[in-house]
C-alpha cells in the first residue's frame, strides 16, 4: 500500500523583510538581548524633547500647513538665537575691562614715600682737577689744559675712576642743605642716602624700605620741608654744547616708593630757586589685569630677585636693565647709575654710551626693550604749587644768617615742602567688564527666550545623536547573517535551502535520478487560503 507523506511548509515572512528585522527575530529566538535597543526615530524624539516647538514641527502626525508654520517658526527662532549668541561671543572675546576707583578710609599712620633730589649741575667747577677736566672734556665741553695753559697734546694723566670723579666733584648735600624738618622733627644730611643717576651724585630721603618713616598727619608741616642752596657759582661754564650741557638752574625731584629705583631724568620734576614749592601727595594703589584683559606683569612668586640688582620688579628697574644691556652690547661697560659688577665706562666714551641708551627704549612692545607695568603698583599723585621767596624782610635776615648777599639768596635758595594731602589712599582697580559668568547668563537668557532650551535640552539632543550614531556604527561593524530557522507564534518553519538538504523526498528523488519532477502537488483544500502563507506538497 503506497504511503503518501505530506510536508506542510511555512515560508517565513521575515525572508522578505529588511535585515534589521531578521536580527531582531534572531535575538528573540535566542532569548537574550544582546546590545542596545533600536534607537528612537526623529518623530518619537521630537514628541518627547523639551525643546519648544520641535514636537509640533517634527513630531508624529500628518503633514500640513500647520506643521510647516511651526517648522518655519522654529527655524526663525533658532536663527535669531544663533545670531545673538555670536554677538555675545564676539563681545566676550574683546576682553573688555573697566576701572573702579575706591577711596580708602583714613588711616592713623601712612608710610611716607622716598624723595630723591639731584642738582641739575653734575660737576662742581671748583672741585675739578686738571686731570678731571682732561678726562671729562667730551662730557663737559671744557677745553683740557693744566693751570699753566699747556694743551692736551702734552698732558699725561692716570686712568680715571668715574665713581671717584662723581663722588668727589658732585654737589655735596652737607653744603647744599641749610635746614631740614620732617613732621616737626629736625633732620640732617645723615638722613639721606647717596644714589647715582644720570645727573650724577644724588640723594634720597627715606630710602630704606625696612625702616620707612611714617607720616602721622596730613597737610603742611607734617611732611618733609628742606631749604637748599643750589650753588650756582659752582655751575660749569659753557665752552661748547654737548648732549649733556644744561642751561637750567635748580634741582630735579622724584617722589617714588622705596622698592622703585629713581628714574629721575624721565620721571622727575624741576624745582626752581627763588621759590618755595609745595607738593601735595596722595598714595595711589593701582591694580591692573593680566592677559587677556590687560598687559600687566604678574609676580613670579620666586624668592630670588626678578631683576639683578633690585629687590623687586618695577618699570624703572626694567628700563635701567635695558639701558645696561644696550651699553654692554655697544661699549662693553656700564654707566655708574646702572646696577651690576661690570667695568665702569671711561669718561671719554661716556656720552656715546649714554646716547645709545635712548635707542634701547624705543618701539614700545615691539621695540628692543618692553617693560610691562606690574599688576600691583603704588605711586603718588602730586599737586604742585609755589610762592616766591624770599620777601624783602627775609632776604636781609637770610643774608646775615648765611653770610651771603640778598642777590645770592634770591638766585640760589629754594624751599621744598612735600606732604600728604590726607592720610588716605586711593585704590584704582581694573576689573573684567564681561566675564564668563555674565556670558553664560546672557546665553541662557537668549536660549530660553527664543527656543525655550536649557543645558539639559542640549544634553538630550547630544544623547539622541550619540544613540543614532552608535547604532549605525554597530550595523557596519557586524552585519547579521540570514537566520536558517525562525520562530513565529510557536510554529517552526524551514527555509528552502534547509528543505532541500533535509527532505527525504528530495533525497529519494536524487537517488532515482529525478529532481523537482518527483514533487507532486497535493489536492488543495477548497477552504484553504489561496496564495496564503501555507501550501501543500506531496512527495
C-alpha positions as CSV (number, residue, x, y, z in Angstrom):
1,X,0.0,0.0,0.0
2,X,1.6,3.3,-1.0
3,X,2.2,5.7,1.7
4,X,1.9,9.4,0.9
5,X,3.9,11.8,3.1
6,X,2.5,15.3,3.2
7,X,5.0,18.0,4.1
8,X,3.5,21.2,5.4
9,X,5.9,24.0,5.0
10,X,5.6,27.6,6.2
11,X,7.6,30.2,4.4
12,X,8.9,32.8,6.8
13,X,7.5,36.3,6.4
14,X,10.8,37.6,7.6
15,X,12.6,36.5,4.4
16,X,11.1,39.5,2.6
17,X,11.8,42.0,5.3
18,X,14.9,44.0,6.0
19,X,17.9,42.5,7.6
20,X,17.4,44.6,10.7
21,X,14.1,42.7,11.4
22,X,15.9,39.4,10.9
23,X,18.5,40.3,13.5
24,X,15.7,41.2,16.0
25,X,13.9,37.9,15.4
26,X,17.2,36.0,15.9
27,X,17.6,37.8,19.3
28,X,14.1,36.8,20.3
29,X,14.8,33.2,19.3
30,X,17.9,33.0,21.4
31,X,16.0,34.6,24.3
32,X,18.8,37.1,25.1
33,X,19.0,40.8,24.5
34,X,22.5,41.4,23.0
35,X,23.2,45.1,22.5
36,X,21.0,48.2,22.9
37,X,17.5,48.5,21.7
38,X,16.8,50.1,18.3
39,X,17.1,53.9,18.5
40,X,14.1,56.1,18.6
41,X,13.2,57.7,15.3
42,X,13.1,61.5,14.9
43,X,9.4,61.8,15.3
44,X,9.4,60.0,18.6
45,X,12.4,62.0,19.9
46,X,10.7,65.3,18.8
47,X,7.5,64.4,20.6
48,X,9.3,63.9,23.9
49,X,12.0,66.6,23.6
50,X,11.9,69.7,25.9
51,X,13.0,71.9,23.0
52,X,10.0,74.1,22.4
53,X,8.3,73.7,19.0
54,X,10.3,70.7,18.0
55,X,7.4,68.3,18.7
56,X,5.0,70.3,16.7
57,X,7.4,70.7,13.8
58,X,8.9,67.2,13.6
59,X,6.6,65.0,15.8
60,X,4.2,62.3,14.6
61,X,1.2,63.3,12.7
62,X,0.0,64.4,9.3
63,X,2.0,66.9,7.3
64,X,0.2,70.1,6.5
65,X,0.2,73.9,6.7
66,X,0.2,73.9,10.5
67,X,3.3,71.8,10.7
68,X,5.0,73.9,8.0
69,X,4.3,77.1,10.0
70,X,5.7,75.5,13.2
71,X,8.9,74.4,11.3
72,X,9.3,77.9,10.0
73,X,8.8,79.5,13.4
74,X,11.3,77.0,14.9
75,X,13.9,77.8,12.2
76,X,13.5,81.5,12.7
77,X,13.8,81.3,16.4
78,X,16.9,79.1,16.1
79,X,18.5,81.6,13.6
80,X,17.8,84.5,15.9
81,X,19.3,82.7,18.9
82,X,22.5,81.8,16.9
83,X,22.8,85.4,15.8
84,X,22.5,86.8,19.3
85,X,24.9,84.1,20.7
86,X,27.5,85.0,18.1
87,X,27.3,88.7,19.1
88,X,27.7,87.8,22.7
89,X,30.8,85.6,22.0
90,X,32.4,88.4,19.9
91,X,31.8,90.8,22.8
92,X,33.4,88.4,25.3
93,X,36.4,87.8,23.1
94,X,37.3,91.5,23.0
95,X,38.1,91.1,26.7
96,X,36.6,94.4,27.9
97,X,37.5,95.9,31.2
98,X,36.7,98.8,33.4
99,X,38.4,100.9,36.1
100,X,36.9,101.0,39.5
101,X,38.0,103.8,41.9
102,X,37.6,103.2,45.6
103,X,38.8,105.8,48.1
104,X,40.0,104.1,51.2
105,X,39.2,105.2,54.8
106,X,41.6,107.5,56.6
107,X,44.4,105.6,58.3
108,X,46.1,106.8,61.6
109,X,49.6,106.3,60.0
110,X,50.7,106.3,56.4
111,X,54.2,105.3,55.1
112,X,56.0,108.3,53.8
113,X,57.4,107.9,50.2
114,X,61.0,108.2,49.2
115,X,62.1,111.6,47.9
116,X,65.1,111.8,45.6
117,X,66.7,115.1,44.6
118,X,69.6,116.0,42.3
119,X,71.3,119.2,41.5
120,X,71.0,119.8,37.7
121,X,74.7,120.7,37.6
122,X,76.6,117.4,37.6
123,X,80.1,118.6,38.5
124,X,81.3,121.5,40.7
125,X,83.7,123.7,38.8
126,X,86.0,124.3,41.7
127,X,86.3,120.6,42.5
128,X,87.6,119.6,39.1
129,X,91.3,119.0,38.8
130,X,93.3,119.3,35.6
131,X,93.1,115.5,35.2
132,X,89.3,115.7,35.7
133,X,88.9,118.4,33.1
134,X,91.1,116.4,30.7
135,X,89.1,113.2,31.1
136,X,85.7,114.9,31.1
137,X,86.4,117.1,28.0
138,X,83.9,115.2,25.9
139,X,81.3,115.2,28.7
140,X,81.6,118.8,29.9
141,X,82.8,120.6,26.8
142,X,85.6,122.3,28.7
143,X,89.0,122.5,26.9
144,X,91.6,120.3,28.5
145,X,94.6,122.2,29.9
146,X,96.6,122.5,33.0
147,X,97.0,125.5,35.2
148,X,100.0,126.7,33.1
149,X,98.0,126.6,29.9
150,X,99.5,123.5,28.3
151,X,97.2,121.8,25.8
152,X,96.1,118.3,25.8
153,X,98.9,117.1,23.5
154,X,101.4,117.4,26.2
155,X,99.4,116.1,29.1
156,X,99.6,112.6,30.6
157,X,97.2,111.6,33.4
158,X,96.4,108.2,35.0
159,X,93.3,106.3,34.1
160,X,90.2,107.9,35.6
161,X,87.8,106.4,38.0
162,X,84.3,107.7,37.1
163,X,82.8,106.8,40.5
164,X,85.5,108.7,42.3
165,X,85.1,111.7,40.0
166,X,81.3,111.8,40.5
167,X,81.6,111.3,44.3
168,X,84.3,113.9,44.7
169,X,83.2,116.6,42.3
170,X,79.4,116.3,42.7
171,X,77.5,118.7,44.9
172,X,77.7,117.7,48.5
173,X,74.4,117.6,50.4
174,X,76.1,118.8,53.6
175,X,76.9,122.1,51.8
176,X,73.6,122.5,50.0
177,X,71.2,121.6,52.9
178,X,70.5,124.7,55.0
179,X,67.6,123.4,57.0
180,X,65.6,120.1,57.3
181,X,62.4,119.1,59.2
182,X,60.3,116.0,59.0
183,X,56.9,116.0,60.8
184,X,58.2,118.7,63.2
185,X,61.5,117.0,63.9
186,X,64.9,118.1,62.9
187,X,66.7,116.1,60.2
188,X,70.1,116.4,58.6
189,X,72.2,115.1,55.7
190,X,72.7,111.8,57.5
191,X,69.0,111.0,56.9
192,X,69.7,111.0,53.2
193,X,71.3,108.1,51.2
194,X,73.6,108.6,48.2
195,X,72.3,107.3,44.9
196,X,73.7,107.8,41.4
197,X,71.6,108.8,38.4
198,X,72.0,110.4,35.0
199,X,72.5,113.6,37.0
200,X,75.5,112.2,38.8
201,X,75.5,112.1,42.6
202,X,72.0,112.5,44.1
203,X,70.4,111.9,47.5
204,X,67.3,110.1,48.6
205,X,65.3,110.7,51.8
206,X,63.6,107.8,53.5
207,X,65.2,105.3,51.1
208,X,65.2,102.2,53.3
209,X,62.0,100.0,52.8
210,X,62.8,98.2,56.1
211,X,62.7,101.3,58.2
212,X,60.3,103.6,56.3
213,X,59.3,106.7,58.2
214,X,55.6,107.2,59.0
215,X,53.5,110.3,58.5
216,X,51.0,110.8,61.3
217,X,49.0,113.7,59.9
218,X,48.2,115.3,56.6
219,X,48.8,118.9,55.5
220,X,51.7,121.3,55.5
221,X,54.2,120.9,58.3
222,X,53.5,117.1,58.6
223,X,56.0,116.0,55.9
224,X,59.4,116.9,54.6
225,X,60.5,120.5,54.5
226,X,64.0,121.4,53.3
227,X,65.9,124.6,52.3
228,X,68.6,124.1,49.8
229,X,71.4,126.2,48.3
230,X,71.9,125.1,44.7
231,X,75.4,126.8,44.5
232,X,75.1,128.4,41.1
233,X,78.6,129.8,41.4
234,X,79.8,126.1,41.1
235,X,78.0,125.5,37.8
236,X,80.2,124.7,34.9
237,X,80.8,127.4,32.3
238,X,79.6,126.5,28.8
239,X,82.5,126.5,26.5
240,X,80.7,124.4,23.8
241,X,77.5,122.5,23.7
242,X,77.3,118.8,24.2
243,X,74.4,116.4,24.7
244,X,74.9,116.7,28.5
245,X,75.0,120.5,28.5
246,X,72.3,122.1,30.8
247,X,71.1,125.6,30.7
248,X,68.8,125.3,33.8
249,X,69.4,126.1,37.4
250,X,67.7,124.2,40.2
251,X,67.1,120.7,41.3
252,X,65.2,117.7,40.0
253,X,62.9,115.8,42.4
254,X,61.2,112.4,42.2
255,X,58.7,111.0,44.7
256,X,58.5,107.3,44.5
257,X,58.2,104.1,46.6
258,X,61.1,102.6,48.4
259,X,61.0,99.5,46.1
260,X,61.4,101.5,43.0
261,X,64.8,102.9,41.9
262,X,64.9,106.6,40.9
263,X,64.5,107.3,37.2
264,X,64.7,111.0,37.8
265,X,65.8,112.2,34.3
266,X,62.5,110.9,32.9
267,X,60.1,111.0,35.9
268,X,61.3,113.8,38.0
269,X,60.0,117.4,38.1
270,X,62.0,120.6,38.5
271,X,62.2,123.0,41.4
272,X,63.5,126.5,40.8
273,X,65.5,128.7,43.1
274,X,63.7,131.8,44.5
275,X,60.5,129.8,45.1
276,X,59.0,127.7,47.9
277,X,57.4,124.7,46.2
278,X,54.6,122.8,47.8
279,X,54.0,119.2,46.7
280,X,50.7,117.7,48.0
281,X,50.8,113.9,47.6
282,X,48.2,111.2,47.7
283,X,49.0,107.5,47.7
284,X,47.5,105.6,44.8
285,X,47.4,101.8,44.8
286,X,46.8,100.5,41.3
287,X,45.8,97.0,40.3
288,X,46.0,96.0,36.7
289,X,44.7,92.9,34.9
290,X,47.0,90.4,33.2
291,X,46.4,88.8,29.8
292,X,44.0,88.7,28.1
293,X,42.3,91.7,29.6
294,X,45.5,93.8,30.0
295,X,49.3,93.7,29.7
296,X,50.5,93.8,33.2
297,X,53.3,91.6,34.6
298,X,52.2,89.2,37.3
299,X,54.5,88.4,40.1
300,X,56.6,85.2,39.6
301,X,56.4,84.1,43.2
302,X,60.1,83.4,43.3
303,X,62.2,84.4,46.3
304,X,65.2,85.5,44.4
305,X,65.1,89.0,42.8
306,X,63.4,89.1,39.4
307,X,65.9,91.8,38.2
308,X,69.6,91.6,39.1
309,X,70.5,94.4,41.4
310,X,66.9,95.2,42.5
311,X,64.8,93.7,45.3
312,X,61.5,93.9,43.4
313,X,60.3,94.4,39.8
314,X,59.4,97.9,38.6
315,X,59.2,99.7,35.3
316,X,62.1,101.9,36.3
317,X,64.3,98.9,37.2
318,X,63.4,97.2,34.0
319,X,64.3,100.3,31.9
320,X,67.6,100.6,33.7
321,X,68.3,97.0,33.0
322,X,67.5,97.5,29.3
323,X,69.9,100.5,29.2
324,X,72.6,98.5,30.8
325,X,72.2,95.7,28.3
326,X,72.4,98.2,25.4
327,X,75.5,99.8,26.8
328,X,77.2,96.5,27.4
329,X,76.5,95.4,23.9
330,X,77.8,98.7,22.4
331,X,80.6,99.8,24.8
332,X,81.3,96.6,26.8
333,X,81.0,98.5,30.1
334,X,78.2,100.0,32.2
335,X,77.5,103.5,33.5
336,X,77.7,104.4,37.1
337,X,74.0,104.5,37.8
338,X,73.4,101.1,36.4
339,X,73.5,98.0,38.6
340,X,76.0,95.2,38.3
341,X,79.6,94.3,38.7
342,X,80.8,95.1,35.2
343,X,83.5,97.6,34.4
344,X,82.5,101.3,34.5
345,X,82.7,103.1,31.2
346,X,85.6,105.7,31.0
347,X,84.7,109.3,30.6
348,X,85.9,109.7,27.0
349,X,83.1,107.4,25.7
350,X,80.5,108.3,28.4
351,X,78.5,110.5,26.1
352,X,78.5,108.0,23.3
353,X,77.3,105.2,25.6
354,X,74.7,107.4,27.3
355,X,73.2,108.4,23.9
356,X,72.9,104.7,22.9
357,X,70.7,104.0,25.9
358,X,68.0,106.1,24.3
359,X,67.7,103.7,21.4
360,X,67.2,100.8,23.8
361,X,63.8,102.1,25.0
362,X,62.1,102.9,21.7
363,X,59.5,100.9,19.8
364,X,57.0,100.1,22.6
365,X,56.0,96.5,22.9
366,X,57.7,95.7,19.6
367,X,60.9,97.5,20.4
368,X,64.2,96.1,21.7
369,X,63.0,96.5,25.3
370,X,59.5,96.2,26.6
371,X,58.8,96.8,30.3
372,X,55.3,95.9,31.2
373,X,53.5,97.5,34.1
374,X,53.4,95.4,37.3
375,X,49.9,94.1,38.2
376,X,50.2,95.8,41.6
377,X,51.7,99.2,41.7
378,X,52.0,102.0,44.3
379,X,52.5,105.6,43.0
380,X,52.0,109.0,44.4
381,X,49.7,111.6,42.8
382,X,51.1,115.2,43.0
383,X,49.7,118.7,43.1
384,X,52.4,121.3,42.8
385,X,52.1,125.0,43.8
386,X,54.7,127.6,44.6
387,X,55.3,131.0,46.0
388,X,58.2,133.3,45.6
389,X,60.9,133.6,48.3
390,X,62.4,135.4,50.0
391,X,60.5,138.6,50.6
392,X,62.3,141.8,51.3
393,X,62.4,141.3,55.0
394,X,63.5,137.7,55.0
395,X,66.2,138.3,52.3
396,X,68.1,140.5,54.7
397,X,67.8,138.0,57.5
398,X,68.9,135.1,55.4
399,X,71.8,137.1,54.0
400,X,73.1,137.8,57.5
401,X,72.4,134.3,58.7
402,X,74.3,132.5,55.9
403,X,76.8,135.3,55.3
404,X,75.6,135.9,51.8
405,X,74.2,138.9,50.0
406,X,70.5,139.3,49.1
407,X,71.1,138.7,45.4
408,X,72.8,135.3,46.1
409,X,69.8,134.3,48.4
410,X,67.3,135.0,45.6
411,X,69.3,133.2,42.9
412,X,70.3,130.1,44.9
413,X,67.9,129.4,47.8
414,X,64.8,127.3,47.5
415,X,62.4,125.6,49.8
416,X,60.8,122.2,49.1
417,X,57.7,121.1,51.1
418,X,56.5,117.5,50.5
419,X,53.4,116.3,52.5
420,X,50.3,114.2,52.3
421,X,47.1,115.9,51.5
422,X,45.3,113.5,53.8
423,X,46.1,110.1,55.3
424,X,44.0,108.3,52.7
425,X,45.0,106.1,49.8
426,X,43.1,105.9,46.5
427,X,42.6,102.4,45.1
428,X,42.2,102.1,41.4
429,X,41.5,98.6,40.1
430,X,41.0,97.2,36.7
431,X,38.1,94.7,36.5
432,X,36.8,92.4,33.8
433,X,33.7,94.2,32.4
434,X,32.3,91.0,30.9
435,X,33.3,87.7,32.4
436,X,32.4,84.1,31.8
437,X,29.5,84.0,34.2
438,X,27.9,87.0,32.5
439,X,28.4,85.3,29.1
440,X,26.7,82.1,30.3
441,X,23.9,84.1,31.9
442,X,23.2,86.0,28.7
443,X,23.4,82.9,26.6
444,X,20.9,81.2,28.9
445,X,18.5,84.1,28.7
446,X,18.7,84.2,24.9
447,X,18.3,80.4,24.7
448,X,15.2,80.5,26.9
449,X,13.7,83.5,25.1
450,X,14.0,82.1,21.5
451,X,13.9,78.3,21.7
452,X,13.0,77.6,25.4
453,X,16.0,75.4,25.9
454,X,18.5,74.8,28.6
455,X,21.7,72.8,29.2
456,X,19.6,69.7,29.8
457,X,17.9,70.2,26.4
458,X,21.3,70.2,24.7
459,X,22.2,67.0,26.6
460,X,19.0,65.4,25.2
461,X,20.0,66.3,21.7
462,X,23.5,65.1,22.2
463,X,22.3,61.8,23.7
464,X,20.0,61.2,20.7
465,X,22.8,61.9,18.2
466,X,25.0,59.5,20.1
467,X,22.3,56.8,20.2
468,X,21.7,57.0,16.4
469,X,25.4,57.2,15.6
470,X,26.3,54.3,17.8
471,X,23.6,52.1,16.3
472,X,24.7,52.8,12.8
473,X,28.3,52.0,13.7
474,X,27.3,48.7,15.2
475,X,25.5,47.8,11.9
476,X,28.6,48.5,10.0
477,X,30.9,46.5,12.3
478,X,28.7,43.4,12.5
479,X,26.2,42.6,9.7
480,X,23.8,39.9,10.9
481,X,23.5,36.7,8.9
482,X,20.2,35.5,7.4
483,X,18.8,33.0,10.0
484,X,18.1,29.5,8.9
485,X,15.3,29.0,11.4
486,X,12.9,31.4,12.8
487,X,10.0,31.1,15.2
488,X,6.7,32.9,14.9
489,X,3.8,32.0,17.2
490,X,5.3,28.7,18.3
491,X,5.4,27.3,14.7
492,X,8.8,26.1,13.5
493,X,9.4,26.7,9.8
494,X,12.0,25.5,7.4
495,X,13.8,27.6,4.8
496,X,14.0,26.4,1.2
497,X,17.7,25.6,1.4
498,X,17.2,23.6,4.6
499,X,14.3,21.8,3.0
500,X,16.4,20.7,0.0
501,X,19.0,19.4,2.4
502,X,16.8,17.5,4.8
503,X,13.7,16.4,2.7
504,X,13.6,12.6,2.2
505,X,11.6,13.2,-0.8
506,X,14.3,15.2,-2.4
507,X,16.9,12.7,-1.3
508,X,14.8,9.9,-2.8
509,X,14.3,11.8,-6.0
510,X,18.0,12.3,-6.3
511,X,18.6,8.7,-5.7
512,X,16.2,7.8,-8.5
513,X,17.8,10.3,-10.8
514,X,14.8,12.6,-10.6
515,X,14.7,16.2,-9.4
516,X,11.8,18.6,-8.9
517,X,9.7,16.5,-11.2
518,X,9.1,14.0,-8.3
519,X,7.2,16.6,-6.3
520,X,3.5,16.1,-7.0
521,X,1.1,18.8,-5.9
522,X,-1.5,17.6,-3.4
523,X,-5.2,18.3,-3.6
524,X,-5.8,21.8,-2.4
525,X,-8.4,22.3,0.2
526,X,-11.1,24.4,-1.1
527,X,-11.2,26.3,2.2
528,X,-7.5,26.9,2.2
529,X,-6.3,30.4,1.6
530,X,-5.1,30.6,-2.0
531,X,-1.8,32.3,-2.2
532,X,-1.5,32.3,1.6
533,X,1.2,31.5,3.8
534,X,0.7,27.8,3.7
535,X,1.0,25.5,0.6
536,X,0.8,21.7,0.5
537,X,3.2,19.5,-1.4
538,X,3.1,15.8,-1.8
539,X,6.2,13.6,-2.2
